[in-house]
Amino acid sequence: MKRFAMNGAMLFYYSLIAGAIIFLFTSTVHSFLLHCPSSLHATMKLLPRQLSIPLELHESGSVNDDNPFSHPYCSKTAVGAATAFVNRLKDSSKPKMVVFDKDGTLGDCSGSLRRWVHHMTSKIESMFAGAGNVENLVHVFHTEIGWNAAANDVVPSAPVAAGTWDDIVSLVYEFLVEHQDLMDGTSLISRDLVMQWHLELGDLHEHDTPLLEDLAIMMKACQELGYTVAICTSDDRAGTNKAMKRWGIDHVVQFSICGNEVQEGKPSALPLRVLCQQASSGMHTYHPHDCIVVGDTTSDTGMARAARAGFCIGVLTGSGTVDQLLDSGAHLILPDVGYVPSLLKSFQQQQLSTETSPVAREISL
Ligand SMILES: O=C(O)COP(=O)(O)O
């Protein structure tokens, strides 16, 4: 997993890109999209070095450049969503919140996932030690949890990366039940046993490192722009609290919701709805459309879509691919969370310009 650190030059460069995106959203892109045959192109690539258009369109599946971080990608619904969000910002009484996913978005969890899969694989191997083709069984197990053994890495947006631990433990248990007849007759299986294997690993995310040099600075920049900062993760509360502390963001994150605190995990709309309720007070009532969801898997983007979040950003620091994220609900793809404040700033600037300039307002609407 690549680790990204934001430096001044990147920030400046990306500010330009973000500004250009907003400009394009509210003017030429809008009219262009109206005339674009939607069946032809699932994704669109903006060329930051050619701000005065032309746009280069790509069919879904053809967006994997040598350097996917050189251009931001956005979905066909991005223009409408960005315009609606910018318009909503004009009402200063409305609250706004950035909701970050944790693993793969704020922190690098690739090592801990690897540790988890290796641990569980050795348990499976010992359970089926007497069976004829253990290798084949392990392969089926990896396929079901979404693990690419050859690459020693997670399959993009796979259950093991995106699900709650409860869901993943159930998945392992179901695998054992399905293949029970191949086990040594003395082996007793239960869901509790699988949970015990999982708990043997202790604080799994203990060694996860932040994906940005200083997450607190990035989050404070969002707050300075008037956004409440929250985390919505499928990880458990205990691990989440420890991670926030280790990364120095426990005093910055205002609200958080974890996988073991909701009846249904992402991609259900429920975690975002519960988070909004949690953040709502007498002064402010938050709705999903007041939220910008930032995540790395289809669980995050799927939740944003299901809950009708105001805007959804996919980041490429985790397991989701550009196409997966755009297809499942991301409006825009950014390389990593370091670019989020620049984008929010662009939204802010666009809002101010539509407030002061009747021409801009006309274009934006
Ligand atoms: O730890 C997990 O199960 C996944 O967590 P995430 O939702 O923060 O990606």
The ligand as an SDF file (V2000), in Angstrom:
LIG
                    3D

  9  8  0  0  0  0  0  0  0  0999 V2000
  -12.0270   -2.8050    9.9240 O   0  0  0  0  0  0  0  0  0  0  0  0
  -12.9390   -3.0560    9.1140 C   0  0  0  0  0  0  0  0  0  0  0  0
  -13.6690   -4.0440    9.2370 O   0  0  0  0  0  0  0  0  0  0  0  0
  -13.1990   -2.1040    7.9430 C   0  0  0  0  0  0  0  0  0  0  0  0
  -13.1810   -0.8040    8.4220 O   0  0  0  0  0  0  0  0  0  0  0  0
  -13.5020    0.5050    7.5330 P   0  0  0  0  0  0  0  0  0  0  0  0
  -14.9930    0.6010    7.4230 O   0  0  0  0  0  0  0  0  0  0  0  0
  -12.9170    1.6150    8.3690 O   0  0  0  0  0  0  0  0  0  0  0  0
  -12.8310    0.3620    6.2080 O   0  0  0  0  0  0  0  0  0  0  0  0
  1  2  2  0
  2  3  1  0
  2  4  1  0
  4  5  1  0
  5  6  1  0
  6  7  2  0
  6  8  1  0
  6  9  1  0
M  END
$$$$
